[in-house]
Each structure stands twice: as C-alpha cells, then as structure tokens.
Amino acid sequence: MADRLATARTALNLQQDHLQQLQTEKQRLALAGAAVINQNACINNLRQIDAAKQQWALEKNKNDAAVPTARDLLPYLKDGVFPVCPEGGTYSLNAVGELPSCNVAGDVLPQ
C-alpha cells in the first residue's frame, strides 16, 4: 500500500511539473505574440511618418536632404497626431531621402 501511495505521489508531482511547464510555455508564446503585434504597429507608424515626410517635401518643394520636424508633419498625419511607438521607442525622422527609424531593435521599415 505504501508503494502505491508513493507511486501515486510521484505521478502527481510529474503531472504538476508538466502543467507548470505548459503554463510557462503559454506565457512565453503570449509575450512573443504581443511583441510581434507591437513591432508591426511600430513599422506601420514608420510607414505613416515616411508618407507624411514625402507629402511634406512635395508640397513644400523640399529636396532629399531636407529634414522635417515632427510639427512639420502633423498636418499630414491622421488627426494631426504624431504616432507613438507602442514599445516606448523614439522615432527619428531623418532626411526626406532616408527612411524614418525607431530605436527599438527590429522595428525597421523594409527598404
């Protein structure tokens, strides 16, 4: 009887360990999914910033070396609001001839 009880306890401990591993993996996958969603949102913001830069340059007759300010771009952004990186990064507008960037690793506009 004592052997059965010990075996049952061992099996229960193994099941609890397995359940804990599954929970940890589930949390890891959820965090990874949220990171991808945030990265995609940031890249979309960079696209909007770049489009606003191009429109600003066209309307203001600016060349590729011109660097707009965030205030310059507000009229060309939705609701006149400058986008914010969902991961807390900082956007660099850069010159018209360059893509805008974010200081969060991996948040890059494809060329």
N, C-alpha and C positions, 0 to 999 in steps of 0.2 A: 504494500500500500504506500509506503514511504517513497518507493522508487517511482510509482505512478505520479505521486504528488510532485516530486522533483522534476519529472519529465514534463508534466503539465506547466509547471512554473517556467521551465526553460523555454517551452514552446510559446508561452505568453510573452516572455521577455523578448524573444525573437520577433514576434508579431508587433510588439510595441516599438522595437527598434526599426523595423521595416516601415511602420506607419510614420514614424518620425522622419525617416529618410524621404518618404513620399511627400510629406508636408514641406520639408526643406526644398526639395526639387520644385514643387509647385510654386513656392515663394520666389525661387530663383527665376523661373520662367516668367512669372508675372512681372518681376522687376525688369527683366530683359525686354519684355513686350512693351512696357512703359517707356523704356529708353529708346526703342525704335520709333514709337509714336512721337516722342519729344524731338528726336532727331529729324524726322520727316517734317514736323511743324516748323522747326528752325530752318530747314532747307527751303520750305515754302516761303517763309519770311524773307529769306535771302533773294528768292526769285522776285518777290514783290518789290524789294528795295532796288534790285537791279532794273526792273521795268520802270520804276519811278525815276531812277537816275537817267535812263535813256530818254524818257519823255521830257524830263527837265532839260537835258542837254539839247534836245531837238528844239524845244520851244524857246530856249534862251540862247540858242546859237553858240553852244559851248563845244570845245574840242575834246579829244580823248584825254588830255592831260588835266582838264578841269576837275576839281574836287568839290562836290556839293556839300552843304551842311545838312543835318537832319531837318532843320527848319525849311531849307530849300525844297525838300522832298515832300513835306506834309501835304501840299495841295494835290499830289499825285498818288497818295496812299488812301486806302479805304477809311472813310470817316475822318480824314485828316489826322490819323493817329499813327505814330511810328511804332512798328511791331517790336515786341519784346521776346527775347529768346526764352523758351519755356524751361531751359536748363540753367538759366541765370547767366548766360554768356553775354559778351559785349560785342556788338556789331561794329565793324569798321567799314565805312562807306567806300573808301578808296577812290581813285580817279575814275572818270567815266569809262576809260578804256580797260579798266580792270574790274574783276568781279568783286562784289562786296564779300566780306568774310565774317566769321564768328570765331571767337577764341576758344570755343568748346571743341575738343578733339573729335574729328569725324563729321562735324557739322560744316560741310563744304558743298558749294554748288558745283555740279559736274560741268566741265568745260564744254 
